[in-house]
Amino acid sequence: MFTYEKKDKKGILKIKISKENWDKAVNAVYEKTKGRFTVQGFRKGKAPKKVIEQTYGDTIFFEDAFENVVNEEYNKFLTENKDVVPASYPQVEMNSFTVDSGLEATLTFDLMPEVEIGSLSGLKSKRSEVKISDEQIEAELKKEQEKHARMVEEDKVCENGDFATIDFSGSVDGVKFEGGSAQDYRLELGSHTFIEGFEEQVVGMKKGESKDINVKFPENYGAENLKGKDAVFAVTVKKVEKKVLPEINDKFVSDTTEFETLEEYKKSIKEQLKKTEEEKAERDYEVALIDEIVDRCKLEIPHSMVEHEVEHMVEDFAHRLSHQGMKMEDYLAYIGKTIEQFKKERENDAEKNIKTRLVLQKIISKNNITATSEELDAKIAEYAAQYGMSEEEFKKNLSPNDYAFFENNIVMTKLLDFIKSKNK
């Protein structure tokens, strides 16, 4: 039995559990957990309920029974009242309880905010015009030129831009430290690969020369034992090489690409750059349209939803860190922040994520945007072809999450097309 009211964007559900239903809930917990209890004179799992209560206390089954019966009533209420959509887990308060009369409790929860979508037409966001400059084409040619560069050993002093093969051994207060030594290390001078002052002192050395290089580790250095410390590196230059770039001409193009002339190659580069930039412009345009629609909607997001989203974001970030071999606590120590500060900084992004999801869900629902079975089959066939597999073979490896991914892909594409069609 329950009563419900909406107050200050919260749902307040009062439930009443009769003595009969309460006894059923307690007995159900006893039947489920009796195997856990050891009582002298009884085989494990065979002790009567009364004996367990006498041994472990009269209320031994009450906590689980209370949780079960409250959840059962709460879920029953939500099943019968589809229009009530909670945005948070309920806070439960016991109002009254006696063994003879049952219990009464109040569940309070945030309600999902109501989303009102205005007109999707007349949005101000524009698609960027794509223009490919000569500088962009030259930059791509430069990358290709770098790929085919030759390293030529020279008997000269090191200069910025040269590659010096060195042995080095670092020490602090005369004691070598972990990771401070290497042999045959090829260092590009001027690349700022090493700490400030190191490469600058290699410049001017020549093959076969050795000397001590004095540097100071920065205060924010990653290794705690080296922060702000003065260090000495014993360095020996073993080889000096200069990077020689090939000349960009018709011969270079015909030797390294499918094209015969430099002009043909430049034209191809321009076309590829234009395609890439147009795809990026389209994505940026779609994001701008969605951001504008979301900004037009006034939504008050319950803090409980923001907290839950932040937790999800932090878990996802920690998971990605783990793939890089780093723990969350080590990362926080490196950036000098507490987990509370880290979470606080993500609240605005979390709120935006929630707003965007709610707005898009509303547009999808209001306009009945769905993925048909034919569209789903076509999308799966498209992916199967990319992997060189038949559709039937590809489907054998798909999980329910995979099907959900394909369906969402179709729905989002149709949603974006729908929005763009109203803003031509």
MIPA-854751 format. One record per residue: residue in one letter; x, y, z of N, C-alpha, C, CB in turn. Coordinates in steps of 0.05 Angstrom, whole numbers, plus 32768, in hexadecimal, padded with zeros to 4 digits. Last residue first. Glycine has a CB too. Layout:
# MIPA-854751
aXYZXYZXYZXYZ ...
//
This chain:
# MIPA-854751
k816D81E97C9A817B81ED7C81817E820A7C7A816D81DE7C6B n815781D47CC9816881EC7CCB817981F07CB1817A81EA7CE3 k813D81A57CC7812D81BC7CD0813D81D67CD0812181B77CEC s816481817CBC815081867CA7813F819F7CAE813E816E7CA3 k8180817D7CEB818C818D7CD5817781937CC081A3817D7CC9 i815C815C7D08816281777D11816D81887CFB817681777D29 f815F812D7CE88145813A7CED814981587CF68136812B7D03 d8194811F7CEB818981277CD1816F81367CD48185810D7CC0 l819581137D2281A5812A7D18819B81337CFC81C381237D16 l817380E67D22816D80FE7D33817C81167D28817580F97D50 k818E80C27D01817480CC7CF9816C80E57D08815E80B77CFC t81BB80BA7D2281BE80C57D0681A480D17CFC81C880AE7CF3 m81A380A47D4F81B180BE7D5181B580CB7D3681CC80BB7D5F v818F80747D3A817C80887D46818A80A37D47817380807D62 i81BE805A7D2B81AA80607D17819880777D21819980477D10 n81D880557D5D81E580627D4681D1806B7D3181FA804F7D3A n81B480367D7981B880517D8281C680617D6B81CA80527D9B e81BA80067D5D81A080137D5D81A380307D65818D80057D71 f81EF7FF97D6881E67FFE7D4C81CC800D7D4B81E47FE37D3D f81EB7FF47DA081FE80077D9481F5800E7D78821A7FFC7D94 a81C87FC97DA681C07FE37DB081D27FF97DA481C37FE37DCF y81E87FA17D9081CF7FA87D8281C67FC47D8B81B97F937D87 d820F7FA07DB882167FA77D9D81FE7FB07D8D82247F8F7D8F n81F27F8F7DE481FE7FAA7DE582067FB37DC882167FAB7DF7 p81E67F5A7DD581D07F6E7DD781DB7F8B7DD881C07F697DF0 s821D7F497DA7820F7F487DC181F87F5B7DC182237F4F7DD9 l82327F247D6F82267F3D7D7A82197F377D9482137F497D66 n82457EF97D5382567F047D68824B7F1C7D7682717F0B7D5C k82207EEF7D2C82257EDA7D4082357EE57D5882357EC37D34 k82217F187D07820C7F187D1C82127F047D3281F17F127D10 f82497F087CE4824E7F1F7CF5823A7F1F7D0D824B7F397CE5 e82307EDE7CC982487ED97CD9824D7EEF7CED82617ED57CC7 e82087EFA7CAF82017EE57CC282187EDF7CD581F97ECB7CB3 e82257F1D7C8E82137F287CA3820D7F137CB881F97F337C96 s826A7F0A7C86824E7F0A7C7E823D7F147C9582457EED7C76 m82A27F387C8982937F217C9382767F227C8782917F217CB1 g82C57F637C8782C77F4E7C7482B97F357C7C82E47F487C6F y82BB7F8E7CA682CC7F797CB282D07F617C9F82C17F707CCC q82997FAB7C8682B27FB77C8E82C67FA37C9982AD7FCD7CA3 a826D7F887C84827D7F8C7C6C82987F997C73826E7F9E7C58 a82597F907CB882637F767CB082757F787C98824C7F627CAA y82477FC57CB5825E7FBF7CC6826A7FA47CBF82557FBF7CE4 e821C7FBD7C9182317FD07C8B824B7FCA7C9B82277FED7C91 a81FC7F997CAC82087F907C9382207FA37C8B81F47F907C7C i81EB7FBB7CD581FC7FA47CDB820A7F997CC281EA7F8D7CE8 k81CD7FDF7CB681E47FE97CC581F77FD27CCC81DB7FF77CDF a81A57FBD7CA381B77FCB7C9081D07FD57C9E81A87FE27C83 d818C7FAE7CD281997F997CC281AC7FA67CAE81847F897CB2 l81777FE07CE1818B7FD27CF3819A7FBD7CE3817C7FC57D0B e81547FEA7CB9816B7FFC7CBC81807FEF7CCD816180177CC9 e812F7FC07CC2813D7FC27CA881567FD37CAA812B7FCC7C93 s811B7FCE7CF4812B7FB57CF1813B7FB57CD781187F9D7CF2 t812680157D0181167FFE7CF781287FE57CF5810980047CDC a812D803F7D36813C802F7D22812C80177D1A815880267D2E t8109807D7D3E811180627D46812280557D3080F880517D4B i80E980B37D57810180AC7D47810B80917D50811780C27D49 n80BC80D17D6980BA80B57D6280D180AC7D50809F80AE7D56 n80BF81037D7C80BD81017D5F80BE80E47D5580D381107D52 k80C380FB7DB380AE810D7DA980A981097D8B80B4812A7DAE s80F280DB7DB780D780D17DBF80C180E17DB280D580D17DDD i811980FE7DA4811680E47D9880FA80D97D9E812B80D07DA2 i811381297DC7810F812D7DAA810981137D9D8127813B7D9D k8121810F7DF88106811B7DF48100811F7DD7810581367E03 q815581007DEF814180EB7DF4812580F67DEF814380E07E10 l816C81337DEC816C81227DD48157810B7DD7818881167DD0 v816481447E21815881537E0A815781417DF28169816C7E04 l8181811E7E3F816481227E43815781307E2C815F81317E5D r81B681267E2B81A8810C7E28818A810F7E2B81B280F87E3D t81BF815C7E3A81BF81547E1D81B181397E1981DC81517E13 k81BC81597E7181A981697E6281A881607E4581B281877E64 i81E881377E7B81CD812F7E8381B9813F7E7381C881337EA1 n821381567E69820E813B7E5E81F181337E63822281277E6A k820F81837E8A820B81867E6E8205816B7E61822381937E60 e821D816B7EBB820281777EB881FC817B7E9A820181927EC6 a8252815D7EB0823E81487EB7822281537EB38242813F7ED4 d826A818E7EA98269817C7E92825481667E978284816F7E8D n826481A17EDE825781AF7EC88255819D7EAF826881C87EC0 e8281817B7EFC8265817E7F008257818C7EE9825F818D7F1A r82B781767EFC82A981687EE7828A816C7EE982AF814B7EE7 e82CD818D7F2882D381997F0F82C3818D7EF882F181967F09 k82BD81697F5082B181847F4F82B581907F3382BB81967F65 k82E1813F7F4882C5813B7F4382B681567F3F82B7812B7F59 f831181577F59830F814B7F3E82F281487F36831D81307F3D q830681637F8E830B81787F7B8307816F7F5E832781847F7F e8301812E7FA182EA81407FA382ED81587F9082E8814B7FC0 i833381197F99831D810E7F8A830581207F8B831680F27F94 t836381507F968354813B7FA5833E81307F92834881467FBF k839F815C7F70838281617F778377814A7F86837281677F5E g83D081597F5483CE81687F6D83B1816F7F7483DE81817F6B i83DC813A7F2A83D181547F2383CC81657F3C83B781517F13 y83F1810E7F468402811B7F3283F781377F2B8402810A7F18 a83C780FD7F6583DF81077F7383F081177F5F83EF80F07F7F l83A580EC7F3D839C81037F4D83B5810F7F5C838780FA7F62 y83C380C07F2A83BD80D77F1883B680F07F2883A680CF7F05 d83C1809F7F5783DB80A97F4E83D780C17F3B83EB80937F3F e838A80947F5A839780A27F7083B280AE7F68839A80907F88 m838380777F2A837680917F2E838480A17F448358808D7F34 k83BE805A7F0D83A7805A7F1F839C80767F2383B0804D7F3A m83D380467ECC83D3805A7EE183BA80577EF383D580767ED6 g83D4802B7E9B83E580227EB183E780357EC88400801C7EA7 q83B080387E7783CA80447E7383DD803D7E8A83C780637E71 h838480207E8A838F80157E7183AA80217E6A837B801A7E5A s837980417EB4838380267EBA838F80197EA1836D80147EC5 l8361806D7E9B837C806F7EA7838980547EAC837A807E7EC2 r832F80577E8F8342805E7E79835E80617E83833880777E6B h831C80527EC4831E803A7EB3833280407E9C830380327EA8 a831980877ED3832C80757EE28330805C7ED18320806E7EFD f82F180997EB0830C80A57EAE832180927EBC830D80C17EBB d82C6807B7EC382CF80787EA782EB80827EA482BC80867E94 e82C280907EF782C780737EF382D2806E7ED782AD80637EF8 v82B580C57EEA82CE80BF7EF982D680A17EF582CC80C67F17 m828380BF7ED2829980CB7EC382B480C47ED0829680E97EC1 h826580AA7EFC8269809A7EE4828180A47ED4824F809B7ED2 e826780D57F1F827280BB7F27827880AA7F0F825F80AD7F3B v824B80FA7F00826780FF7F07827480E57F0F826A81147F1D e821880E37F01822680E57EE7824480EA7EEC821A80FD7ED7 h820B80E87F37820D80CD7F2B821C80CE7F1181F080C27F26 e820B811F7F3C821E81107F4C822180F47F408214810D7F69 v81E0812C7F1A81FB81367F14821081257F2381FD81547F1C m81B681147F3681BC810B7F1B81D981137F1381A881167F07 s81B781337F6581BC81167F6781C3810A7F4B81A381087F72 h81A781657F5581C381617F5B81CA81437F5D81CB816F7F75 p817B81677F1C817F81627F39819D815B7F3E816E814A7F42 i817A819C7EEE818381807EF38187817C7F10819D817A7EE2 e814D81BF7ECE815A81BF7EE8816081A27EEF814781CB7EFE l814F81DD7E8F814D81C47E9E815B81C77EB9815981AC7E8E k813A81FC7E58814082017E74813A81E87E85812F821A7E7E c815681FA7E19814581EC7E2C814D81F37E48814581CE7E27 r817E82127DFC8163821F7DFB815082137E108157821B7DDF d81A881F07E0281A9820A7E10818E82187E1081BE821C7E02 v819881C77DE0819981C27DFD819981DC7E0C81B281B17E04 i819D81E07DAF818281D67DB7818281D27DD5817C81BB7DA9 e81D481EA7DAF81C182017DAE81A581F87DB781C0820C7D91 d81E981B67DAF81EE81C97DC681DA81E07DC6820B81D47DC3 i81D581A57D7D81CC81987D9681D181AA7DAE81DA817D7D9A l81F381C77D5B81D581C77D5B81CA81BB7D7581CB81B67D43 a822781B97D68821E81D57D6D81FF81D67D6E822981E87D58 v822981847D56822D818A7D73822281A57D7A824B81887D7A e8222818E7D1F820F817E7D2E821181837D4C821381607D28 y825181AB7D15823781B77D10822181A87D20823081B77CF2 d827881867D1F8277819E7D2F825C81AC7D2D828E81B17D27 r826C81627CF5826A81597D11826881717D24828381487D19 e827781837CC9825C81787CCD8258816F7CEA825881607CBA a82AD818D7CD0829A81A47CD1827E819A7CD6829C81B47CB7 k82C181597CC982C481667CE382B0817D7CE682E181707CE7 e82B481537C9382A981407CA782AB814C7CC382B881257CA6 e82D3817C7C7E82B6817D7C7B82A8816A7C8F82AE81767C5E e8307816A7C8982FD81837C9682DF81857C94830B819B7C88 t8308813B7C69830C813A7C86830181527C94832A81377C8D k830281527C3682EF813E7C4082F0813C7C5E82F581237C33 k832E81747C348313817F7C3282FF816C7C3D830C81877C15 l8358814F7C35835581627C4B8339816E7C4B836A81797C48 q834E81367C04834C81267C1D834981397C35836581147C21 e835681607BE0833C81527BE1833981437BFB833A813E7BC9 k838C816C7BEB837781807BEF835B81737BF1837781947BD8 i83A5813D7BDB83A781467BF78391815A7BFD83C281537BFD s839A813E7BA4839081297BB5839081307BD383A0810F7BB1 k83B7816C7B96839A816B7B92838D81567BA3839481667B74 k83EB815A7BA183DF81717BB083C181717BAE83EB818B7BA7 y83EF81327B7A83F0812B7B9783E481417BA8840E81267B9F e83EE81507B4C83D9813B7B5083D881347B6E83DF81227B40 e841D816E7B548403817C7B5283EC81687B5783FF81897B37 l844581487B52844081567B6B842581637B6B8456816B7B70 t8433810B7B2F843D81267B30843681337B4B843281377B19 e842080D77B37843880DB7B26844480F77B29843180D77B09 f840B80B17B71840880C67B5D842380CA7B4E83FF80E07B6B e8411808F7B9A840480847B82840280987B6C83E880797B89 t8453809D7BB68436809D7BB6842B80907B9C842B80BA7BB8 t848B809D7BB0847F80977BCB846180967BCB848880AC7BDE d849A80A87B7C84A880937B8B849A808B7BA484C4809C7B92 s847B80D37B6D847880BA7B5E848580A27B6D848480BD7B42 v848E80FA7B92847280F17B92846F80D67B84846181067B84 f84C480FF7B8384BD80F77B9F84A080EC7B9F84C0810F7BB3 k84BC81137B4F84C980F97B5484C280EE7B6F84E880FC7B51 d84A381457B578494812F7B4984A181147B4E849481357B2A n84B781577B9A84B4815C7B7E84A581447B7184D081617B70 i84D681697BD284BB81637BCA84B7816B7BAC84A581717BDC e8512814A7BE6850581617BD884EA81587BCE8517816A7BBF p8518812D7C288518812B7C0A850B81447BFE850A81117C01 l854081437C5E852681407C528528813F7C34851481587C5A v856981297C8E856981347C73854F812E7C66858181287C62 k857F81357CCE8568812C7CBE8569813A7CA3854D81327CCD k85BD81207CE685AD81367CDC8596812B7CCB85BE814A7CCC e85DC81077D2085CF81037D0785BE811B7D0085BE80E97D07 v861180F07D46860281087D3F85F781047D23861481227D41 k862180C57D7C861C80C87D60860C80E27D5C860C80B07D54 k862D80C77DB1863880B07DA2863480B47D84862C80967DAA v863A80EE7DE8862E80EF7DCD863C80D97DBC8631810B7DC0 t862B80E47E2B863F80DF7E16863080DE7DFB864E80C47E1B v862081017E6B861780FC7E4F862E80F87E3D860681147E45 a860780FE7EA9862080F97E9B861880F07E7F863280E37EA9 f85E0812D7EC885E081187EB585FB81167EA785C9811D7EA0 v85C981407F0785E081407EF585DE81287EE285FC81407F05 a8597816B7F2585A181517F1B85B981557F08858A81427F0C d857081857F59858781897F468591816E7F3E859D819B7F53 k8529817F7F5F854481777F668558817E7F50854581587F6B g84F381887F578503819E7F5F852081977F6584F781AA7F77 k84E481447F5F84D9815F7F5D84EC81747F6884BE81607F6C l84F581107F67850681227F5784FC813E7F55850781167F3B n84D180F27F8484EC80F47F8F84FF81067F7F84F880D87F90 e84A280F37F6584A381037F7E84C081077F88849380F57F93 a849E80FC7F2184AA80EC7F3684AE80FC7F4F84C580DF7F2C g848A81287F02847981127F09848481017F20847581007EF2 y8495816D7F17849E81547F09848E813C7F1484BD81507F0C n848D81A07F288475818F7F23847C81757F158461819F7F13 e84BF81B77F2B84B081B27F44849881A07F4084A781CC7F51 p84EF81987EFD84D981AC7F0584CB81A37F1E84C581AE7EEE f8534818B7F0A851981817F04850481957F0D851581667F13 k856981AA7EEB855981AA7F04853D81A07EFC855781C77F10 v85AC81977ED58591819F7ED18582819F7EEC8582818D7EBC n85EA81907EB785DC81977ED085C081A37EC985ED81AC7EE0 i8610815F7E9985FB81737E9485EC81787EAE85E8816A7E7D d8652814F7E8C863C814F7EA0862981657E99864881517EBD k8668812F7E4F866881447E62865181417E76866881607E55 s868C81177E16867D81127E2E867E812A7E40868880F97E3D e8690810A7DD08693811C7DE6868181147DFE868D81397DDE g868380EA7DA4869980E27DB6869D80F37DCE86B280E17DA6 k866C81207D7D866F81037D80868780FC7D91867080F67D64 k8662815C7DA48667814D7D8C866C81307D92868081597D7D m863881927DBD8649817B7DC1864D816D7DA6863C81677DD6 g861381B87DAC862F81C07DAE864281AA7DB3863281D57DC3 v85DF81A17DD485E681B17DBD860381BC7DC185D281C97DB9 v85DB81917E0885E6817E7DF585EE818C7DDC85D181677DEF q85C381BC7E2085DF81B77E2785EC81A17E1585E181AF7E44 e858F81B87E0D859F81D17E0785BC81CC7E0C859481E87E17 e857D818A7E248583818A7E07859581A27DFF8569818A7DF6 f8577819D7E5A858781867E53859081887E368577816C7E57 g855581C87E62857281CC7E66858381B57E5E857781D17E83 e851C81A67E78852881BF7E6F854581C17E76851981D77E7A i851C815F7E6B851681777E7B8526818E7E71851C81717E99 f851281477E27851D81457E428516815F7E51853C81417E41 t84F881597DF984F1813E7E0484FA813C7E2184FD81287DF3 h84FE81867DDA84F581897DF684EB816F7E0184DF819F7DF7 s851581867DA884FA817A7DAA84EE817D7DC684FB815C7DA3 g854881967DA6853481AA7DA1851881A07DA3853881B77D86 l8561815B7D8B856781737D9A855381897D928584817C7D94 e854B811C7D95854881337D82854C814C7D91852D81327D73 l857180E67DA7856480FE7DB1856381137D9B857181097DCA r857780A37DB1857780B77D9C856580CE7DA4856D80AA7D81 y85A180817DDD858780907DDB858980A57DC5857F809C7DF6 d85C9805E7DED85C180607DD185A5806C7DCE85C180447DC4 q85B080527E2F85C580517E1B85BA80527DFF85D680377E1F a859D80747E6C859680667E5385AF80667E41857E80737E44 s858080887EAB8597807F7E9B858D80717E8185AA806D7EAB g855780917ECD856880A87EC6857F80A17EB4857280B47EDF g8537806A7EE2852E80767EC98540808D7EC0851380807ECC e854980787F25853C80667F13853280757EFA852480587F20 f8587809B7F30856B80967F35855F80857F1F855C80B17F38 k85C6809B7F5285B780977F3A859A80917F4185C380807F29 v85E080CD7F7C85D380B37F7B85C280B17F6285C180AF7F95 g85F381017F7F860780EB7F7B85FA80CF7F79861A80EB7F91 d85C681207F8285D8811E7F9A85EA81067F9885C7811C7FB3 v85AF80FA7F4E85A781107F6085B7810C7F7A858881117F66 s85BF80E97F0A85C180E57F2785B980FE7F3685DE80DD7F2F g85BD80C67ECB85B680DC7EDD85B880D57EFA859A80E67ED7 s85DE80BA7E9185D980AF7EAC85D580C67EBF85F1809C7EB5 f85DD80AA7E4B85DB80BD7E6285D580AE7E7B85C680D27E5C d85F380A97E0985F0809A7E2285EE80AF7E38860980877E27 i85D380BD7DCB85E280C27DE385DF80AB7DF785D980DD7DF0 t85CD80D87D8C85CB80BE7D9B85DE80C07DB385D380A67D88 a85AA810F7D7785C281067D8585BD80EC7D9385CC811C7D99 f8594812F7D40858E81187D5185A8810E7D5D858081017D41 d858881767D388597815E7D34858C81487D4685B581637D39 g856A81A07D4B856081927D34856F81797D2D856081A57D1C n85A281C47D61858581BF7D63857A81B47D49857681DA7D6B e85DF819F7D5985CF81B77D5785B281B07D5B85D381C47D3B c861F81857D6C860281837D6C85F5819E7D6A85F881757D86 v865681887D3E864A818C7D58862C818C7D56865481A87D64 k8664814F7D128662816C7D188657816F7D34864F817B7D04 d866181247CE6867681297CF9867681477D00869281207CEF e862181057CDE8634811A7CD78648811D7CED862681347CD1 e85F480D87CBF860780DD7CD5861C80F27CCC861580C37CDE v85B280E47CAD85CE80E37CA385E180EA7CBA85D280F77C8B m857580C97CA2858780D27CB785A380CE7CAD858180C27CD2 r854180E17C76855880CF7C7B856980DB7C92856980CC7C62 a84F980E27C71851380EF7C78852880DA7C7C851081017C91 h84C680D37C6884DB80C87C5684F680D67C5B84D380CC7C39 k84A780EF7C8B84A680D27C8C84BD80C57C7C848C80C87C80 e84AE81247C7B84BB811B7C9484BC80FC7C9684AC81267CAC q848D81257C4E84AA81297C4B84B9811E7C6384B081477C46 e845D81207C668465810B7C548484810C7C508457810C7C39 k845C81517C81845A81387C90846481217C7F843C81337C99 k845D81747C55847481747C698474815A7C798472818C7C7B l842C816C7C3F844481647C2F845C81627C42844981797C19 e840D81827C67840B81667C628423815B7C5283F081607C53 a841E81B77C62842281AA7C7B8420818B7C78840E81B37C91 e840B81C47C30842881C37C34842E81B47C4E843381E07C35 i83D481C47C3B83DF81B07C2883FD81AD7C2C83D981B97C0B q83D281EF7C5E83C981D57C6783D581BF7C5583AB81D37C68 e83E282197C3C83F282127C5383EB81F67C5E83EE82277C69 d83B9821E7C1883D282137C0E83E4820B7C2683E182287BFD s837B82097C388390821C7C3083A9820E7C268397822E7C48 i833981FA7C2D835481EE7C31836982017C27835681D27C23 k82FE82077C4E831182117C3A832D82057C41831282307C39 v82BC81FF7C6082D681F27C5F82E781FD7C4882D481D37C5C e829282217C8C829B821E7C7082B782137C6F829982397C60 s826C82037CBF828482127CB7828A820C7C99829C820B7CC8 r8228820B7CC8823D81F97CC0825482097CB6823381E47CAB k820C822E7D018212822C7CE4822882177CDF821A82477CD8 s81D8823B7D2F81F1822D7D2881F4822A7D0A81F382127D37 k81A5824E7D3881B982617D2E81D382537D2681BE82767D43 l816782307D25817F82307D36819582417D28818982137D3B g813582297D0C814082447D11815882467D23812B82567D1C s811681F37D30811C82027D188128821D7D20810382067D06 l810381DB7D5C811D81D27D53812681E17D39811C81B47D4D s80E381FC7D9180E581F87D74810281EF7D6D80DE82117D65 g80ED81DC7DD080E181F07DBF80E481E97DA280EF820C7DC5 i80DE81AA7DFE80EE81B17DE680DF81C67DD680F381987DD4 e80E3819E7E4080D281AB7E2C80E381B57E1580C181C37E38 v80E6816D7E6F80F581797E5980E181847E45810781647E4B e80E981667EB580D881677E9D80E781777E8780BC81747EA3 p8118813D7ED8810D81577ED080FD81557EB68125816A7ECC m810581077F018112810F7EE8810681297EDE810E80F87ED2 l810781157F4780F8810E7F2F810881177F1680DC811A7F2F d812680F97F808125810E7F6C811681047F54814181187F64 f810180DB7FB6811480DA7FA0811080F17F8D811080BF7F91 t80F280BA7FF280F380D47FE4810880D37FCE80FA80EB7FF9 l80C78091801480DC8091800180DB80AC7FF280DA80797FEC t80B5807F805580B38093804080CB8092802E80AF80AF804D a80908049807580A98057806D80A3806B805780BE80428064 e8077801E80A7807180348094808B8043808E805B804880A0 l80687FD980B780797FF180B6806E800580A280967FE980AE g80457FB080E880547FB480CF80637FCE80CF80407FB480B8 s802E7FA5811A801E7FB58106802C7FB980EB80187FD08112 d80517F85813880347F7F813780257F8D812180277F868152 v80837F9B8135807F7F7F812C80627F788128808C7F6C8140 t80847FDC811B807F7FCA8131807B7FAF812680677FD38143 f8098801B8105809B7FFE810280957FF0811C80B67FF780F8 s8099805880DE8090804880F68094802B80F08073804F80FD n80BC806F80B880A9807F80C780A1807180E18091808680B7 m80FB806E809D80E8805E80AB80D6807080BC80F6804980BD e810C8086805E8109808D807A80F3807C8087810280AC807D v8137808580278123807680368123807F8053812680588033 q814080A37FEA814880A38006813180988016815080C1800F p814680817FAA8136808E7FC08145808E7FDB811C807F7FC3 y817380987F77816A80827F89815B808F7FA0818380727F93 s815780C47F45816B80BC7F59816180A57F69817180D47F6C a812F80D07F25814980D87F1B815F80D07F2F814A80F67F16 p80F380AB7F14810780B47F27812180BC7F19810C809F7F3C v80B980B97EF680D480B07EEE80E980BB7F0280DB80B97ED1 v807880AA7EEF808B80B27F0380A680A77EFC808180A87F20 d805B80927EC8806080AE7EC4807380B97ED9804680BE7EC5 k8050805E7ED8806680627EC4806D80807EC0805D80577EA9 n803E80407F09803D805D7F04805480647EF1803F806D7F1F e8047800A7F10802B80137F0D802880307F06801C800D7F27 t807E800A7F1680717FFA7F01805580037EFB80717FDC7F08 l808480287F44808E80337F2A808280247F1380AD80317F29 f806D80057F6A806280207F66806A802B7F4A806A80337F7C k80907FDA7F6780747FD67F6080667FF17F5A80657FC87F78 n80BE7FF27F7A80BE7FE97F5F80A17FE47F5580CE7FCF7F5B y80AD7FFC7FAF80B680127F9E80B5800A7F8180D380197FA6 e80A37FC87FC3808D7FDC7FC180947FF37FAE80867FE77FDD e80D77FB37FBF80C07FA67FB180A97FBA7FAD80B77F8D7FC1 n80F47FD47FE080FA7FD37FC480E37FC77FB481147FC37FBF v80DC7FC6801180DA7FE2800880E07FE27FE980EF7FF48016 v80E97F91801580CD7F98801480C97FB4800A80C07F94802F n81227F91801781137F83800280F77F8D7FFF81137F658009 e812E7FB1804481387FB9802A81277FAB801381557FB28026 f81157F91806C810D7FAD806781157FB6804B81197FBF807D a81337F62806881167F618063810C7F7D805D81077F55807B d81667F73807781617F69805C81447F698055816D7F4D8059 e81597F8280AD81657F95809A81607F8D807D81837F98809F f81427F5480C781327F6C80C2813E7F7E80AC812F7F7C80DB f815B7F2780D981517F2780BD81447F4180B4813E7F1080B9 i81687F33810E817D7F2A80FC81757F2B80DE81867F0E8103 t814B7F43813A81497F538121815D7F4B810C814E7F718128 d81557F228165813B7F22815981397F30813E81277F2E816C g81957EFF816281857F178168816A7F17815981947F308160 y81AF7ECF815E81BB7EE7815181AC7F01815681BD7EE28134 t818F7EAB817C81AD7EAA817C81B97EC4817381B77E93816C q815B7EB6817181637EB5818D81817EB7819081597E9B819A e815C7EB1813981567ECB8145815E7ECC816381387ED18143 i81667E7A8135817A7E8D812A81757EA9813781787E8F810B v81377E67814B81507E61815881667E75814F81597E448152 k81107E78812781107E828143812A7E7E815180F97E748153 k811E7E5B80F981207E7980F981217E83811681077E8580EA p81467E208104812D7E2E810181317E4C810481197E248115 a817F7E0980E081757E1580F8815B7E2480F3818A7E288105 k81967DF780B2817F7DE980BB81737DF480D581867DCC80C0 g81C57E1080A381AE7E14809181957E06809B81B57E0A8076 k81ED7DDF80C081ED7DF980B381D67DFB809F82077E0080A5 r81CB7DB980F381DC7DBA80DB81D97DD680CD81D47DA480C7 f81CB7DCB813881BD7DCA811E81D27DC9810781A97DE1811A g81EA7DD2816381D57DBE816581C67DBA814B81C27DC5817B q81F57E17815C81FE7DFE816981E67DEB816B82097E048185 v81F27E34811E81E57E32813881EB7E17814481C67E368136 t82057E6080ED820D7E4880FB82017E498117822D7E4780FD f81E97E7880B081EB7E7980CD81F37E5E80D981D07E8280D9 r81E17E75807A81F97E84808381FE7E8180A181F67EA1807C g81B17E5D806F81CA7E4D806B81E37E5B807481CD7E46804E k818C7E858072818F7E73808981A87E62808781777E61808C t817E7EA7804981987EAB8056819E7E97806D81997EC78062 k814C7E9B803481627EA18021817D7EA0802F815E7EBC8014 e812B7E95805F812E7E7E804D81477E82803B81157E7B803C y812F7EC9807581387EB28084813E7E9B807181237EAA809A v81177EE7804D81337EEC8053813F7ED4806281377F068063 a80E27ED3805280F17ED08039810F7ED4803D80E67EE48024 n80D57EE4808680D77EC7808080E77EC2806680BC7EBA807E v80D27F1B807C80E67F10808F80EB7EF3808A80DC7F1480AC a80A77F1D805880C27F27805080D77F1C806280C27F468050 k807D7F09807780857EFA805E80A17F02805680727F008048 d807A7F31809D80827F1680A5808B7F05808E806A7F0880B4 w80687F5A807C80827F5D8089808C7F41809280807F6F80A1 n80367F48806D804B7F4B805880667F4D806480457F638047 e801E7F4A80A0801E7F31809180347F32807C80037F2C8083 k80217F7F80AF802F7F6B80BF80327F5280AF80207F6680DA s80297FA9807380197F9C8088802B7F87809780017F8E807C i80487FE48065804B7FC78062803C7FBA807A80697FBE8062 k8042801D803F80398010805880397FF28054801D801A8061 i806580568026805C803A80248055802F803F807280298016 k80668091800280628085801D80578069801A804F8097802F l809080B77FDC8080809E7FDC807F80937FF8808B80897FC8 i809A80EE7FBA809880E57FD6808580CE7FD6808F80FD7FE9 g80C6810C7F8B80B080F97F9080B180EF7FAD80B280E17F7C k80D381507F7E80DA81377F8A80C281267F8C80E7813B7FA6 k80C681837F7180D581737F5D80E081597F6880EB81837F51 d80A581927F9D80BF819F7F9880D2818D7F8780CD81A57FB3 k808381567F9D8087816F7FAC80A381797FA78083816A7FCA k805181277F92806781357F86806A81507F94806381397F67 e803E80EC7FB5803A81087FAF805481137FA3803181187FC8 y801D80AE7FC5803280BD7FB7802A80DA7FB2803880B07F9C t801680747FED800C808E7FE48023809E7FD97FFE809E7FFC f800B802D7FEF801C80447FEE800C805D7FE6803380407FDB m80117FE880008000800080008012801980007FED80008019 
//
